Amino acid sequence: RPAGGRDPCAPPRRYDLKGESRPQHQENKEDSWCLINGNFNKLEGGKLDMSEDQCAQLRGAAGRDVEFLAARNISDYSLMVLAAARGRGDVRQGCDEPPRVPEPRCAQSERRMYTFGFVDFLTPLTDARAAESFFRGFKYHDYDAKILDFIGKICGRPA
């Protein structure tokens, strides 16, 4: 294994990531179809291997997306991240390889490639969910700000 414990022959990993609304140490089994925050912290070191420019592009796109969702009173969505090793023998992987996915929905470094999107965004903040939020420590209050703060933590802070 190279430094950081990332196996270049490992299959891509899917992460369903949330900010404060999910305990950051909670994990799924590592052979699960989709992993969560605790797995991301353990397997990816809790960080995306991206440049500051790539992080700024991701934050900008995510900001526009969460603004759209907040305007429609949507909460409890997740940032879906597909993380793959690059340079697996003859396999060419990268944002410019077919099917091409442009930045900021795709980002790559020398070792890693990521694709991003929001999922589970069809959950409106109804009166029942607002009550649940209250009893769970305002879980959905300022959800848009919380997810953007989380993205800032895993991808660096704006200068």
Buried (B, 14 or more C-beta within 10 A) or exposed (E): EEEEEBEBEEEEBBBBBBBBBBEBEEBBEEEEEEBBBBBBBBBBEEEBBBBEEBBBBBBEBBBEBBEEBBEEEBBBBBBBBBBBBBBBEEEEBEBEEEEEBEBBBBBBEEBBBBBBBBEEBEBEBEEEBBEBBEEEEBBBBEBBEBBBEBBBEBBBEEE
